């Protein structure tokens, strides 16, 4: 959602070797190519934001970061960069850590998220260290021509000084070429796995696993296989990739024809952990020479006996508000008769890592400081009869981060080894066992991570082909579901998406991700998953979505789904092929969205409120949408320059947390005064009847 980065000047450099030892980003030694074979980049004062730039001697600069969202451009390239130059390099030193360095490769000088990359943090350094990045992928996309720039965004930092010198684009060293070749081979392997997963979901196998039931101490697996050949029942763990296995280490022979096998649920020692087979999926494999090949889809548990089974809490209405925690927030929830809220949960604040105090899977863990925060929030929601949806977030700097994570605000959880899997399961189990009951209070639904279609920013596991990324995400949802259903049979896990629909604006297309998730459910057994969608306006800064959102159409192939065309996702969730077990509509929350007031001027506030009235009127008429949580409850100065809240921050003429006109709109939604509050906004929206905002979808 945020642009940031560098800009470039093109010229061939001359010798400027320094005496400092070149240390790469991964602490590998750099052997610099011939000194004249590079393109010099110089920083520019033009377009600078949140930075005081002071040029020094000989291509050096001091950057004093003094505002939110700091960035600086390089000067435009005077000439195109030769094709063999594919390494960005500079030297830096900084008095404090620089978080989330992001670089935009701006074609024609225009930055875009699609042509950017986050490189993680730059550590504190009193002497110059080297930063290097292979930019081959951006060169292949056309960057490096006359007029192109970089934009450097040194994270969300203020009060920090970073010195940068000798910014250049140079050829690769031999070691870097070898690393690039290895990286290309890794990319090819990922793409091959993605193709395998697609074929796996589409394939009709001769054998089948038809039912898996998990009791307190046993697992029963039923299915059928062929009448000739040697068959095995494979127990497949979350850290294993079913399509990439030629040997299945946890497989036992089975007879031909139909079978029903019961095994112990717990395995005392599996690769260093005490393993619970509630997480396994089961497949028939067939002997084929010296290897084993899949002969069925792998099926997860269909039934899991409940440890506890609390009564469902029906939503009392569709009205909700995004995450908040202070007294005034809960006063608003009560005054507005809110039925649902969201709660952000950093999993590293629940179980912080190995330690003492909590045992799971044969390993002891320490709990974190966020537990008391969650206790207080869910107990207050319980007292108001409010349903809570927890948003499970994995900070990119936490022990839970996926090993392929290369930045972003949040990460895909690490499920690639038994111990990484166990810690993730431990945290989810701790939460479920604590918050699927009325004391201290309940989490009713579980939103798994954030905006996965924009994975680079919000659920990062590095650059991935879509099916490989989705396979990991489905595993994460399944893990949470198979834990939570033991404590609350009514809960859903929910997949989180941006306002894109068929557009892969930030990585992947939500519609395609959803369709493939349906395919996973059909192949591996259905589970109670829902959708947490974020139908912001196409341009989050502009409130007049009813005029501006031209790519939000009333077609199932719309590029975006925003407040303007919510009918599209409403129709999708109600289609017969998308129902849970073919009979039940999946839960659909609009869990994060709002209209912006670009300023606190009367006109902007009126436009924001009009958008809120439109959103409520439309949601209230669409049966496929279960709830909408307005985000944010109050404007936040750190939220990318947006003012999408129901209350203000402190900016004259308003005091902090003053109610905005949209606050009164949201309060009136569903109340007797709804029309008297809403109808004055119809002229702003260009309508004379609320019926005019509703449309058929083709």
Secondary structure, DSSP 8 states (H G I E B T S, - for coil): ----B------B------SS--B-TTS-B-----TTSEEE--B-STT-BSEEEEE-SSSEEEEEE-SSS-BEEB---SS---TTEEEEEEEEEESS-B-SEEEEEEBTTB--GGGEEE---B--EEEEEEEEEE-HHHHHTT-SSTT-EEEEEE-S--SEEEEEEEEEEEE--HHHHHHHHHHHHHHHHHHHHHHHHHHHHH---SSEEEEEEE-SSEEEEEEE--SSS-EEEEEE-TTS-GGG-SS-TTEEEE-SSEEEEEEESEEEEETTEEEEGGG-EEEEEEEETTEEEE-S--B--SEE--S--------S-SEEE-S--SHHHHHHHHHTT--EEEEEEEGGGTEEEEEEEEEETTEEEEE-THHHHHHHHHHHHHHTT-EEEEEEE-BTTSTTB-TT---SSBB-B--SSHHHHHHHHHHHHHHHHHHBSSSS-B--EEEESS-GGGHHHHSB-SS--HHHHHHHHHHHHHHHHHHHTTT-TT-EEEEEE-SBSS--TTSS-HHHHHHHHHHHHHHH----EEEEE----SSTT---HHHH-TT--SSTT-SB--GGGTHHHHHHHHSGGGSBTTTB---EEEEEE----SSSSHHHHHHHHHHHHHHHHHHHH-TT--EEEES-SB--TTSTT---SSB--SBTTB-TT-B-HHHHHHHHTTSTTHHHHHGGGHHHHT-SSGGGG-----
